[in-house]
Amino acid sequence: MSDRDSGGGVFDVIEALLAIIGALTVMGVVAVAASVLAWEMELRKSEQDGSLAETTQPSN
């Protein structure tokens, strides 16, 4: 049996850490994208509410 067949080792630990870092990175990107999308929707909603408020006010 050679060293390569022994399983475990430093490279497996590094691979596992890189997999965890990659998963966290993907989740972070998804969270930022969702946050930006929600902010954009709120901005559009507030712009629409503002324009509706301007049109419903009687002019003097």
PyRosetta script that sets phi, psi and omega in degrees:
from pyrosetta import init, pose_from_sequence

init()
pose = pose_from_sequence("MSDRDSGGGVFDVIEALLAIIGALTVMGVVAVAASVLAWEMELRKSEQDGSLAETTQPSN")
pose.set_psi(1, 131.3)
pose.set_omega(1, -178.6)
pose.set_phi(2, -93.4)
pose.set_psi(2, 174.6)
pose.set_omega(2, 178.8)
pose.set_phi(3, -64.3)
pose.set_psi(3, -30.2)
pose.set_omega(3, -178.7)
pose.set_phi(4, -69.5)
pose.set_psi(4, -25.5)
pose.set_omega(4, -178.4)
pose.set_phi(5, -88.3)
pose.set_psi(5, -4.3)
pose.set_omega(5, -173.8)
pose.set_phi(6, -74.2)
pose.set_psi(6, -17.9)
pose.set_omega(6, -179.3)
pose.set_phi(7, 74.8)
pose.set_psi(7, 167.6)
pose.set_omega(7, -179.5)
pose.set_phi(8, 65.5)
pose.set_psi(8, -158.2)
pose.set_omega(8, 176.2)
pose.set_phi(9, 105.2)
pose.set_psi(9, 177.2)
pose.set_omega(9, -175.9)
pose.set_phi(10, -67.0)
pose.set_psi(10, -39.9)
pose.set_omega(10, -176.4)
pose.set_phi(11, -67.5)
pose.set_psi(11, -33.1)
pose.set_omega(11, 176.6)
pose.set_phi(12, -67.8)
pose.set_psi(12, -37.6)
pose.set_omega(12, 177.4)
pose.set_phi(13, -66.3)
pose.set_psi(13, -44.3)
pose.set_omega(13, 178.1)
pose.set_phi(14, -62.3)
pose.set_psi(14, -42.9)
pose.set_omega(14, 179.0)
pose.set_phi(15, -62.0)
pose.set_psi(15, -41.5)
pose.set_omega(15, 178.9)
pose.set_phi(16, -65.6)
pose.set_psi(16, -42.5)
pose.set_omega(16, 178.2)
pose.set_phi(17, -63.9)
pose.set_psi(17, -41.1)
pose.set_omega(17, 177.9)
pose.set_phi(18, -65.4)
pose.set_psi(18, -36.4)
pose.set_omega(18, 177.0)
pose.set_phi(19, -65.0)
pose.set_psi(19, -41.2)
pose.set_omega(19, 178.3)
pose.set_phi(20, -65.8)
pose.set_psi(20, -44.9)
pose.set_omega(20, 179.0)
pose.set_phi(21, -62.1)
pose.set_psi(21, -41.5)
pose.set_omega(21, 178.0)
pose.set_phi(22, -62.9)
pose.set_psi(22, -42.7)
pose.set_omega(22, 179.3)
pose.set_phi(23, -65.0)
pose.set_psi(23, -42.1)
pose.set_omega(23, 178.0)
pose.set_phi(24, -64.6)
pose.set_psi(24, -37.0)
pose.set_omega(24, 178.4)
pose.set_phi(25, -64.7)
pose.set_psi(25, -45.0)
pose.set_omega(25, 178.7)
pose.set_phi(26, -61.7)
pose.set_psi(26, -44.4)
pose.set_omega(26, 179.3)
pose.set_phi(27, -64.5)
pose.set_psi(27, -37.0)
pose.set_omega(27, 177.0)
pose.set_phi(28, -64.6)
pose.set_psi(28, -42.4)
pose.set_omega(28, 178.3)
pose.set_phi(29, -64.1)
pose.set_psi(29, -42.1)
pose.set_omega(29, 178.1)
pose.set_phi(30, -63.2)
pose.set_psi(30, -41.5)
pose.set_omega(30, 179.8)
pose.set_phi(31, -64.5)
pose.set_psi(31, -41.9)
pose.set_omega(31, 178.6)
pose.set_phi(32, -65.7)
pose.set_psi(32, -43.0)
pose.set_omega(32, 179.0)
pose.set_phi(33, -61.9)
pose.set_psi(33, -42.7)
pose.set_omega(33, 178.6)
pose.set_phi(34, -65.0)
pose.set_psi(34, -38.6)
pose.set_omega(34, 178.8)
pose.set_phi(35, -65.3)
pose.set_psi(35, -44.1)
pose.set_omega(35, 178.9)
pose.set_phi(36, -64.7)
pose.set_psi(36, -41.0)
pose.set_omega(36, 178.7)
pose.set_phi(37, -63.2)
pose.set_psi(37, -43.8)
pose.set_omega(37, 178.7)
pose.set_phi(38, -64.5)
pose.set_psi(38, -41.0)
pose.set_omega(38, 178.1)
pose.set_phi(39, -62.7)
pose.set_psi(39, -42.6)
pose.set_omega(39, 178.8)
pose.set_phi(40, -62.5)
pose.set_psi(40, -41.3)
pose.set_omega(40, 179.1)
pose.set_phi(41, -65.6)
pose.set_psi(41, -41.5)
pose.set_omega(41, 178.1)
pose.set_phi(42, -65.2)
pose.set_psi(42, -38.3)
pose.set_omega(42, 179.1)
pose.set_phi(43, -63.8)
pose.set_psi(43, -45.7)
pose.set_omega(43, 178.7)
pose.set_phi(44, -64.1)
pose.set_psi(44, -39.7)
pose.set_omega(44, 179.0)
pose.set_phi(45, -63.4)
pose.set_psi(45, -43.9)
pose.set_omega(45, -180.0)
pose.set_phi(46, -67.5)
pose.set_psi(46, -34.9)
pose.set_omega(46, 176.7)
pose.set_phi(47, -65.5)
pose.set_psi(47, -41.5)
pose.set_omega(47, 178.4)
pose.set_phi(48, -66.8)
pose.set_psi(48, -41.7)
pose.set_omega(48, 178.5)
pose.set_phi(49, -63.8)
pose.set_psi(49, -38.1)
pose.set_omega(49, 178.5)
pose.set_phi(50, -66.6)
pose.set_psi(50, -41.4)
pose.set_omega(50, 179.7)
pose.set_phi(51, -70.9)
pose.set_psi(51, -32.9)
pose.set_omega(51, 176.1)
pose.set_phi(52, -68.1)
pose.set_psi(52, -38.5)
pose.set_omega(52, 179.2)
pose.set_phi(53, -65.4)
pose.set_psi(53, -36.6)
pose.set_omega(53, 179.0)
pose.set_phi(54, -68.4)
pose.set_psi(54, -37.7)
pose.set_omega(54, -177.5)
pose.set_phi(55, -77.7)
pose.set_psi(55, -24.3)
pose.set_omega(55, -177.7)
pose.set_phi(56, -87.5)
pose.set_psi(56, -13.7)
pose.set_omega(56, 179.0)
pose.set_phi(57, -77.1)
pose.set_psi(57, 131.8)
pose.set_omega(57, 178.0)
pose.set_phi(58, -70.5)
pose.set_psi(58, 140.2)
pose.set_omega(58, 179.4)
pose.set_phi(59, -88.4)
pose.set_psi(59, 146.4)
pose.set_omega(59, -177.9)
pose.set_phi(60, -95.8)
pose.dump_pdb("model.pdb")
